Amino acid sequence: MAVGANAMMHHFTALIAIISYTKASEDAILAWHDEQNLKEIASSPRIYQLDDFLTASECEILRDHGAPGLEPSLTIDRSSGKVVPDPVRTNMQMYVSMKDSLEHPFIKILVRRLYKLARMPLGHGERIQIGRYRIGEKYDCHFDSELRQGVIRSATIIVYLSDVEGGETLFPMGQDCHILTDCCATNGTNSVENIMKRVHPKKGRAMLFFSHDLDSKLNPNAVHCSCPVASGEKWILQAWFRSQLYDESPHNPITGDEFAEL
């Protein structure tokens, strides 16, 4: 009886090892794909584009997950540091819960990929956000970091979850885009358009950019905007990563199990 129990335990241990090896191999393949397919959009700030980061079915999972919890978007008030409504941002949003960040079968794996893509340590990431922009909705030019309030977001990842007309993520690169529609309407035939950088929404496409340079200074060209949607609905996932361990990160404090999984 003891021999049979030992054999069963050995078989179970071997099965766990195989599953762990398979999971690690899948992670390595995904990481290799992401590295090989990164396309540089700009070097200052560092902006990268990665097509096919998510499949169409994975995008659908995230849209379906986010839709019931959508609320009017908020921004960080520069004076008070509070999160408040602001007409500069007119879309809807929701934050993925702590529980789903750690336990949802797909989202917990996705979070691991986002950390690796951003080259950020575990525990620096905020809860990921899912957003929806309908026709005419936009987000005026802004920085993701708010230094006066101690909000230092070193890296940002945006993943487009739908195909849409308009809705580009625009980096003015020093151009005056106070009237956002003027910058968004340029058609690539003038010198201003050639200076600005833009990433067009495409289902499954990811964009990674670093608001801060390697010396930790905020890059003035990291200011960016979301152009108004012209047709359809724009769905995105956003992930922000802080320069230091973030108290409200789903993965802080770090436990051995969480570290092993990531």
N, C-alpha and C positions, 0 to 999 in steps of 0.2 A: 504493500500500500504506500509505504514511504517512497519507494522507488518510482512508483507511478506519479506521486505528487511532485517529486523532484523533476521528473521528465516534463510534466506539464508546466512547472515553473520555468524550466529552461526554454521550453517552446514559447511561452508567453514573453519572456525576456528577449528572445531572438526576434519575435514579431514586433515588439516595441522598437527595437534597434532598427529594424527594416523600415518601419514607418518614419522614424526620426531621420534616417538617412535619405529616404525618399523626399521628405519635406525639405530637408536641407538642400537636396539637389534641385528641387523645383525653385526654391528661393534663389539659388545660385544662377539658374538659367534665366530667371526674370531679371536679376540684377545685371547679368551679362547683356541681355537684350537692351535694358535701359541705357547702359553705358555706351553700347555700340551705336545707338540710334540718336543720341543727343546731338542737336544741331545748335550751333552758337548763333544767336541773333545779334548780340552786342557784347563788347568786352568791358564797357564802363557805362552803366552798371553791367554786371555779368548776367546775361539773359540767355536762357536755353529753351529750346522747343523739342518735344519728344512725341512723335505720332504713335498711335496704337498703344498708348500706355494702358488703356482699358479697352475691353471689348464692348460691343453694342449691348450685350446682355448685362454686363457689369454696370454700364451707365444706367440701364433701366432699373437695376436693383437700387441704385443710389437715388434716382429720381423718385421711385416709389417709396423709399424709406423716408425721404425728406418731405414729400408733399403734405402729409397730415400735420406736420409741425410748423409749417411756414408762418412767419410773423413779419411785420414791417421791419426793415433793416435799421440798424442803429450804427452810430459812429462814436468814436472817443472824442469827448469835448476837450479842446486844447487847454482850456483854463481850469476846469474842475477835475478832469480825468474821468468823469462819469460817462457811462454809455447812454447816449440819448438819440432821439430821432433828429434827422437833419435833412433838409431838402436837397443837399448835394448828392444824396443817395436815395433812390426811389424804388429799389427792388424789394423782394421778400427773401427771408433767410430762416434757417434753423441750425442749431448746433446739435451734433450727434452726442448722445448722452455718455457719461462716464462708463456706464454698464455696457452699452453697445460698443464703445471704443475698445473694450477689453474682451467682450464675449460674443459679439455678433460674428457668425461664421465667416462672412466675407470681409466685413469692415475691419476686424482685428488683423487680418492678413494685409489688407490695403494699407493700414497705418504703418505696418512694418516696411512696406515698399516706399512709402512717402518719406520716412526717416532716412532710409538708405539713399534715396534719390537726392535728398537735401544735404546729405553728408552731415547730419546733425546727431548729437548724442541722445540717447533715450532719456526722456523726462523733460526735454526742452520744448516739446510741441504742445500747442493749444489743442483743445477739442476741434476736430474738423467741422467745417461749416458747409452746408448745402444751400445754394441760392438759386432763385428764379427771377429772370428779367422778362417782362412782357414788352410788347411794342411801345417804344418811346421811353422805356425805363433805362436809367443810366447811373453812373457813379462819377462825379466830377473828379478832377485831378487831385491827388492826395499822396501822402507817404503812408506806408504801412506802419512805420515806427513813429512814435510820438515821444520825443526825447524829454520834453518838459515834464511829462508824467511818468517817466521811467519805463516806457513801453519800447523795448528795443527788439524788433523782429528782424533777425539776421537774414532769414530766408523765407520766401513765400512760394508755394506751389498752387497753381490754378489748373484744374482739370476740367475740360469742357465736356459736358454730358449730353449735348444735343447739337445738331446742325442748325444754323440760323443765319439769316441775312443781317448784316450790321453786327453790333455788339462786340467789336474788336477791343482787345486790350491795347491801349495806346500809351506809348512813352514819348512825351513831347520833346525830350532831349534838349531842353532849354528854350523851346519855342513857346510863345504865349498862346495857351489854350484856355484862357479864361472863358471864352465863348466856345464851349466844347464842340458844338455842332459844326463850327467852322473848321476845326482841325479834323474832325471825323469825316467831313464831306470831301476832303481833298482826294484827288483821283490818281496820284502818283506821277503827275506830269509836271510838277514844279519843284523847285529846290527845297522848299520847306518840307514837302512830303518825303523827299529823299533823306532828310536829316532825321525825321521822326522814325521811331520803330513801332511796329504794330504786329500783334499776333491775332490771326483770324480764328474764330471759334470753329472747331471741327470735332465731331463726336469722338471721344477717346483720346484726344490730344492733350498733353500736359505741357505746362510752361513753368519753368523754375527760374526765379531771379533772386539776386542777393542785394538787399537794400544798402548794405554796408560793405565797404571795401575791406581788404585783408588787414588794414591798419585799424579797423573797427569804426572808422569815420563814416557818417551817413553820406552816401553818394547823392549829390544834388540831382542827378539825372534819374534817380530811382522813383521820382514822382510819376504816377501813372493814372490812367482814367479808364473807365469802361464806356465805350461809345453807345449811344442809344440803339436799341434793337429796331431794325427796319421791318422784319417779317419773321413770324414764328415766335417760339419761346426759347430763351437762352437759359440753360441750366448749367451750373458750375459747382465744383467742389473746391473749397479753399482750405489750405493748411498753412498755418503760420508757425514759425519756429523762433523761440527766444534765444538771446545770446547766452543766458544762464538758465540753470534749472528753474522750472516754472512751477510754483506751488500748486496751481490748479491743473497741471497736466495729468491726464489719466494714468500716466506711467511714473508719477512721482508721489511718494518715495519709491525708489527702485527696489523690487524684491528679486530674489534669485530666479524665480520662475519667469517673471516678466523679462528679465535680462536674457535668459536663455532663449526665450521665444523670439527675441529681436536680434 
